[in-house]
Amino acid sequence: MTTPQHLQVTLYHVTESMPDADTDVLIFDATSPVGQLGAYMGDDDNGPLWCDAHGQPVTDVTHWSEMPSRQDHVGGILG
């Protein structure tokens, strides 16, 4: 039997915290409960600009998270 792997994900509401610009993060928008790869690109007159992994704009981003990592990652080697 294998031991389940665990990921830790911390969600941030966009009104409380923003990631560094042009950094890959998981983004969650108001239309879907599923996160997707995206990036915060900065702000314009209408507020924050977000894009998906293909560079297409994503509107209504409500939350974001740093990319999750395995907790057993040690010294560059996955156990």
Backbone as numpy.savetxt, mean C-alpha at the origin, in Angstrom:
# Nx Ny Nz CAx CAy CAz Cx Cy Cz
3.13 -31.48 8.33 2.28 -30.31 8.33 3.17 -29.06 8.33
2.84 -28.10 7.50 3.63 -26.88 7.45 3.02 -25.83 8.38
3.89 -25.00 8.89 3.47 -23.92 9.76 2.96 -22.77 8.89
1.78 -22.21 9.20 1.28 -21.09 8.40 2.23 -19.89 8.48
2.37 -19.20 7.37 3.16 -17.97 7.33 2.24 -16.80 7.66
2.77 -15.80 8.34 1.98 -14.65 8.74 2.59 -13.37 8.18
1.74 -12.50 7.73 2.14 -11.19 7.27 1.53 -10.15 8.20
2.27 -9.10 8.44 1.73 -8.02 9.25 1.49 -6.82 8.35
0.27 -6.32 8.38 -0.10 -5.17 7.56 -0.70 -4.12 8.48
-0.20 -2.91 8.39 -0.76 -1.78 9.14 -1.40 -0.83 8.15
-2.69 -0.59 8.31 -3.40 0.33 7.43 -3.34 1.74 7.99
-3.12 2.69 7.10 -3.12 4.11 7.45 -4.24 4.80 6.70
-5.03 5.60 7.40 -6.05 6.40 6.74 -5.36 7.60 6.10
-5.78 7.95 4.89 -5.08 9.02 4.16 -5.19 10.39 4.83
-6.17 10.57 5.73 -6.26 11.85 6.43 -5.29 11.92 7.61
-4.70 10.76 7.98 -3.81 10.72 9.15 -2.34 10.62 8.78
-2.04 9.97 7.65 -0.65 9.73 7.29 -0.56 9.48 5.79
0.54 9.91 5.19 0.76 9.68 3.76 2.13 9.04 3.57
2.25 8.16 2.58 3.56 7.55 2.31 4.47 8.53 1.58
5.73 8.19 1.47 6.63 8.98 0.63 6.14 8.91 -0.80
6.31 9.99 -1.53 5.87 10.01 -2.93 6.67 9.01 -3.76
6.00 8.42 -4.73 6.58 7.50 -5.71 7.21 6.27 -5.05
6.56 5.77 -3.99 6.98 4.56 -3.31 5.87 3.53 -3.45
6.20 2.29 -3.81 5.18 1.25 -3.94 4.54 0.96 -2.60
3.21 1.01 -2.57 2.43 0.69 -1.38 1.18 -0.07 -1.82
0.47 -0.65 -0.87 -0.85 -1.18 -1.14 -1.85 -0.05 -0.94
-2.76 0.12 -1.89 -3.78 1.16 -1.76 -5.15 0.51 -1.75
-6.05 1.12 -1.00 -7.42 0.65 -0.87 -8.33 1.83 -1.21
-9.22 1.62 -2.19 -10.13 2.71 -2.55 -11.54 2.39 -2.08
-12.41 3.37 -2.18 -13.77 3.25 -1.65 -14.62 2.26 -2.43
-14.20 1.84 -3.62 -15.03 0.97 -4.44 -14.73 -0.51 -4.27
-13.64 -0.87 -3.56 -13.28 -2.28 -3.44 -12.64 -2.57 -2.09
-12.96 -3.72 -1.49 -12.33 -4.09 -0.22 -10.94 -4.70 -0.42
-10.55 -4.92 -1.66 -9.27 -5.56 -1.97 -8.21 -4.50 -2.28
-7.04 -4.64 -1.66 -5.95 -3.71 -1.92 -5.29 -4.00 -3.25
-4.61 -3.00 -3.78 -3.87 -3.17 -5.02 -2.55 -2.40 -4.92
-1.59 -2.82 -5.73 -0.31 -2.14 -5.77 -0.51 -0.77 -6.38
0.05 0.24 -5.74 -0.09 1.60 -6.24 0.97 2.49 -5.63
0.82 3.79 -5.87 1.77 4.76 -5.35 1.09 6.11 -5.19
1.52 6.83 -4.18 1.12 8.22 -3.97 2.07 9.07 -4.81
1.54 9.92 -5.67 2.37 10.69 -6.59 2.54 12.15 -6.20
1.86 12.59 -5.17 1.96 14.00 -4.77 0.56 14.59 -4.67
0.50 15.90 -4.62 -0.77 16.61 -4.51 -0.92 17.62 -5.63
-2.17 17.88 -5.99 -2.48 19.00 -6.86 -3.59 19.81 -6.21
-4.22 20.70 -6.95 -5.27 21.55 -6.38 -6.48 20.76 -5.86
-6.66 19.52 -6.37 -7.80 18.70 -5.96 -7.46 17.71 -4.85
-6.22 17.69 -4.38 -5.83 16.78 -3.30 -4.78 15.78 -3.75
-4.68 14.67 -3.03 -3.64 13.67 -3.32 -3.86 12.98 -4.66
-2.76 12.67 -5.33 -2.78 11.93 -6.59 -2.22 10.54 -6.36
-2.97 9.52 -6.76 -2.57 8.13 -6.61 -2.61 7.47 -7.98
-1.76 6.47 -8.19 -1.82 5.68 -9.42 -1.68 4.21 -9.07
-2.16 3.36 -10.01 -2.02 1.92 -9.81 -0.70 1.44 -10.39
-0.48 0.14 -10.41 0.79 -0.43 -10.88 1.04 -0.15 -12.36
-0.01 0.20 -13.11 0.13 0.49 -14.53 0.25 1.99 -14.80
0.27 2.78 -13.73 0.38 4.23 -13.89 -0.94 4.93 -14.13
-2.04 4.19 -14.04 -3.36 4.79 -14.24 -3.84 5.44 -12.95
-4.49 6.58 -13.06 -4.99 7.25 -11.84 -5.99 6.39 -11.07
-5.92 6.47 -9.75 -6.89 5.82 -8.86 -7.49 6.92 -8.00
-8.80 6.99 -8.01 -9.48 8.02 -7.21 -10.07 7.37 -5.97
-10.43 8.17 -5.04 -11.10 7.73 -3.81 -10.28 6.77 -2.96
-8.95 6.93 -2.94 -8.13 6.10 -2.06 -8.44 6.52 -0.63
-8.77 5.55 0.21 -9.13 5.83 1.59 -8.04 5.41 2.57
-7.32 4.32 2.24 -6.28 3.77 3.11 -5.09 3.31 2.28
-3.96 3.19 2.94 -2.76 2.64 2.29 -1.97 1.86 3.33
-1.08 1.03 2.85 -0.23 0.23 3.72 1.13 0.06 3.05
2.17 0.01 3.87 3.47 -0.35 3.33 3.37 -1.77 2.79
4.23 -2.12 1.88 4.21 -3.48 1.35 4.50 -4.45 2.48
3.69 -5.50 2.62 3.91 -6.46 3.71 5.19 -7.26 3.49
5.75 -7.75 4.57 6.94 -8.59 4.48 6.78 -9.76 5.44
7.40 -10.87 5.09 7.34 -12.04 5.96 8.14 -11.78 7.21
7.61 -12.22 8.34 8.26 -12.01 9.63 9.47 -12.90 9.82
9.62 -13.95 8.99 10.76 -14.85 9.14 11.91 -14.48 8.20
11.87 -13.30 7.64 12.93 -12.84 6.74 14.14 -12.43 7.58
15.21 -13.17 7.47 16.39 -12.93 8.30 17.62 -12.82 7.42
18.32 -11.70 7.51 19.57 -11.54 6.80 19.50 -11.77 5.30
18.37 -11.42 4.69 18.25 -11.58 3.26 17.87 -12.99 2.82
17.67 -13.90 3.75 17.32 -15.27 3.42 15.94 -15.58 3.99
15.06 -16.05 3.14 13.72 -16.44 3.61 13.78 -17.86 4.12
13.33 -18.06 5.38 13.37 -19.39 5.99 12.19 -20.24 5.65
